[in-house]
Amino acid sequence: MTDNGGPGSGGSVPDLATVPGGAPGPDTVPGNSDTCVIVVAEGALHAPDTVAAHFRGQASVRVADISTADRIKAATTGASGLVVALQRLPGELVEAIDPGLRVIGRMGIGTDTVDLAAAAACGLTVFNEPTYGVPEVANHALAMLLAVNRKLVPADHHVRQGWHLGSTFSLAPMPPLDEMTVGIVGCGRIGTAVAALLAPMVAQVLVYDPLRDGGGPPGTERLDHLDDLLARSDAVTVHAPLTPQTRGILGRRELSLLPRGALVINVSRGGQVDEQALAELLATGHLGGAGLDTFATEPLPADSPLLVAPNTLLSPHCAGYSERAAWRLDIWTVGDAVGWLRTGRLRHGAVVVAGTR
């Protein structure tokens, strides 16, 4: 990943990519022909005041509630760009956006929270930021795998509960890491980064990608069928985007193909793993543990069976976070919205929908 991390990073800047549909537009702040208005969903930016100050003179950054059709219509009136994080933009909200708005920036990698078909029908350009947190997400996946393999969560509970000699806490089964085969589902930027971290630590890395053809990263074995990967993997980690092809990719049948005691890691997207089946297979002992950063419903409901599943490590969709990554995500996304409106180009992001506005 190109290092464009925060102030003084010293990293190289990727070449500008021309975006179809992008061109300087008329949307400006009255009295300042060089300043556009960018609406940012409430709660999206990590440091809204810092971002507003950073772009002063280039853009007016307006934080707003966009949770209903009436609110998003009012918020986007007179604006030319909209930036969202995990806030959902279903069709009814996209269609309510002011006709003068031209571009939507998604802070992050996944775009399943935005109705892309509705955006395309409305002529809106949509882009995401697929490279902002690759090392962070890969490191989080590895940290979860190591913690679950070493049973650090139940071990911690055992100590805090008094370290009783009569406790039922057991370390076994715990295969040595260097004898494990780890399967990676999805081999884009993050899956490739995870493979590079794992290769010197485990016996074998297998990869399967439901969306990409071709070989796997160096030091891995690519398989053409998910079932084959699952049958051979002592642990599986998911790094695919949520699409119609990947929704439910690890259902009850697939999870049952894993060897007894296998581990499941998901820092990609909720909706890809059957959470009920996962919890049941953990409870029966067929699966040995799980580490999850994303869930089908977020926040995780209080009655989720995952909350009581054994040897399960949960985190609140934070795998992409570090102070530097948060800075990148704020500045890159707003900056790309401004850049696209001015020049029709993105410096860091990637176009998902090329609009016509």
N, C-alpha and C positions, 0 to 999 in steps of 0.2 A: 504494500500500500504506500502511496506517496505520502511523505510526511509534510503535512501542512497544518500542523497542530496548533498552537496558539502563538502569542507574541514571541518573537525571537526563536522560532522553531528552526529556522535555517533550512527548511525543506524546500525541495523544488516544487514548482507550480505546474500542474498538468497543462497540456496544450488546450486552448479554448476549442470547444466543439460547436460548430454551427448547428443551430436548431431549426428544423423546418417550422415555418409559421412565425418565428420570432422576428420582430422589427420594432424600431423605436415607435412609441405610440404617443397619443395626445394627453394621456391621463397624468395630470400634474397637480401640484398644490397651487392654488391661486396665488399669483404674485411671484412664483418661482418656477420657471420653465424647466429647470433641471432636476426637480424633486418630484418623485412619484410617491404614491401612498400605498403602503403595504400593510394589510390587516393581518394580525397574528392572533390565532385562537387563544383564548384565555387559558393560561396554564401551560402553553406549549414551550415558551422560552425559559431557559434556566436563569438568565440574567437580562430581563427585558430593558432595564434602564441602561445597562452597558451596551446592549445592541442598539438602542435608540441613539445613544451618544456616538457610537461607532459610525453610524450611517447618516449622521446629521449633515445636511447639505446635499445628500444624495437621495435620501428617502425619508419620508415621515412614517414612522412605525407606530401603528395604532393597534393596541391590544383590545380585543372585544369578545363578548360572548356570542358564539355562533351556533348555539345548541338547538335553535328552532328556525323554521323557515322565515318567520318575521324578523328574528334577530339577525340572521345572516344577511338578509336583504338590506336591513338598515345599516349593518356594519360595513358592507361592501359598497354602499353607495358612494360614488366618487373615488373609489380605490381601483388600482390596476393589478394588484397582486394579493394573494391569500396564502398564508403559511399555516400548516397544521402539523401536529405531532400524532398522538394516538387518538385525537378527536375524530369521530366517525363522520364521514360525509356521504350519507346515502343519497339516492337519486332526488328525493324531495328537497334536500338542502342544496344540492348542486344546482337544481333547476331554479331555486330561489335567489341564487347569486345575481348581483346586479349585472346587467348586460355589458357594462363598461369594463368589467374585470376580465383580465386576459390570461392569467397564469396562476396555477396552484402549485406550491412547493410542499412536498411531504418531508418532514424532518425525520429521516431514518430510511430504512431499507424497504420494508414491506409496504405495498400499496393496496392491500386487501381492505383497508379501512375507507378507501375512496371508491365510489361508484365510477369506475373508469368509462364504462359505456355511456353513462349520463354526461360525463365531462366531455367525451368526444362528440356526442350529439349536440352539446351546447357550444362547441368550438373552442373549448378551453384546453390550453396546454397544461399537462401535469408532469412534474419531474420529481425525482427522489434523490437521496444522498447515499448511494450504496457503499461508499468507501470510508465514511467518517469514523467508524468504530470497529473495523475488522479485527485489530489485535485484541481489543477489549472483549469482544464476543468470543473469540477463539480461546482466550485465556480463561474466561468464565466457564466455558464448556469443559476445559481441561481441569479446572479447579473442582468443578462438580464431580467429574469422573473420579478424580483422586480421592475426594472426600467420601464419596459413596463406596468406592472400593475399599477404603480403609475403615469404613463404618464410623466415621468421626461423629456423626450426629448421635447415634445410640451410645457411643462411648462417652460423649460429653454428658448425656442424660444420666448415665450410670454413675459417673463421678458426682454430679450435682445431687443425686438422690441418696448419697451416703456411701457409695462404693461397698455395698453390703456383700459379704462373702456368700450369702445364700441367694444372690441375684441370679435371675435366669439369663442375664446378658451373656451372649456368646460371640466371640470373634469369628468363628467358623460359620459358613465357608468364606474364605478370603484368598482367592488365587493370587499368586505373585504377579505384579503388573507386567514383568518382562516375559511372562508365559501366556499373556492374554492376546486374543485376536479382537480387534475393535473394528466395527463396521461403521462407515460414515454414509449417511443418506443425504445426498445433495453435495455437489462438489464445485460450487462457485468459489467466490473469494474467501468466504469464511470456512467452508469445508476444506478447501486447500490449505488454509492456514492451520486448521486443526490437525490435518494430516501431517504437516511439517513438524508440529509440536510432538505428535504421538510417535512418529516413526522411530526415533532413537530410544523410546521408552518401552514399547510393547513388542511382542513377537511378530505381529503382522497387522497391517492396516488394509482393510477391504473397502472399496468404494462402489456406490451405486448412485446413479443420477437419473431420476425419472424425466428430466427436462433437457438434458444435454447429451449429445453423442460424443464419441471420441474417447481417448485414453484417460487414465487417472493421473494424479500428481506423482512425482518421482518417489520411488520406494513403496508404492501401493499396488494392489491388485484390483483391477476394475472388473466388476461382474455385471452381466447383462440382466440378471433377474434378482429382484429383491428377496424372494424366498431363499435363494442360495446364500445371499449375504447373511440373512437372519439365522439360518441353520448353522452357520459357521462362526457366529460372533458371540464372544463372551460379554461384550458391551456394544450398544448401538447408540450413535449420537446423530441427531437430526439437524440438518443445515439447509433445508430446501425452503423456498418461498411458499406461501399458502396460495395455491391455485386450485382450480377444479380437479386437476390430476393428482395433487398431493393432499387434498383434504381427506382425512381419515386414512392416510397411507399406512399407519400402524394401528390397525384395528385389532379386535380380539384374536382373530385367526393369525394375523402376522405376529403379534406379541407371543402367542403360544408356540410359534416356531422357534423362538429363541431357546437355547439350551437352559436347563434348570440352573438357577442362580445368576442368570445374566442381568446386566445393568442397562437402564434406559436413561438417556440424557436428551433433553429437548430445550435448546435456547433459541429456537427458530420462531415458530408461530404456534399458538394454540389452535386446536382444530385438526391438527395432523395426527395426534395420538388420542386413542379412545381412553379417556381418563377413568371411566368406570371400570373398564376391563383391566387397565393398568393397576388400579387400586386392588381389585380382586386377586389378580395374579401375584401381587406383592404380598397380600394377606395369606395366600395359600403357600407361599414359599417358592412358587415356580420361578418368580423373578426375585433377584437378590437385593435390588435397590433401584432408586430413581433420583435424578436431579432435574428439576424443572424450573425454568424461568418464565415460561409463557403458558397461557391457559386458554381454554375455549371461551370462558367468561372471565373478564378481569374488571375489578378485583375478584379473586377467587371466592366463591360463595362459602358462607360459614358452615354449610352442611356438606361440603365436598368430601368425599371419602379419602382424597389424597391427604387431608390434614391429619388423619390417624393411621395412614399406611406406614408399615415398618421401613426403617432405613431409607427415608425419603427426605431429600433436601429441597426446599422450595425458596425461590427468591422472586421479588415483585417486578418482573419484566425490566430488570436493570442491567442485563449483561453488557449492553453497549456503553455503559457509563464509565467515565473517568473525568476528572476535571478538564483535562485537555480535550477529550472527545466531546464533552458538553459544549466547550467553547467552539470547537469546530462546527458542531451541529447548528448552533445558533447563528454563527457568522456566515457559514457556508450557505445555509438555506436562504436566509434573507438576502445575502449577497448575490446568490444565483438568480433570485427573483428580480432583483434590481438590474443585474447584468443582462438578463434575457429581455427585459422591457426596454433597455437602452440600446442593446446591440444585437439582440437575437441569438446570444451565445450564453453557454453555461461554462463556468470555470471548473466546478467540482462535480456537479450532479449529472444525472442521466435522464433523458426525456423518456417518459413512459407513454404519454399521449401527446401527439403533435397536433395542436389546435389550429384553428383558422382565424381566430380573433386578432 
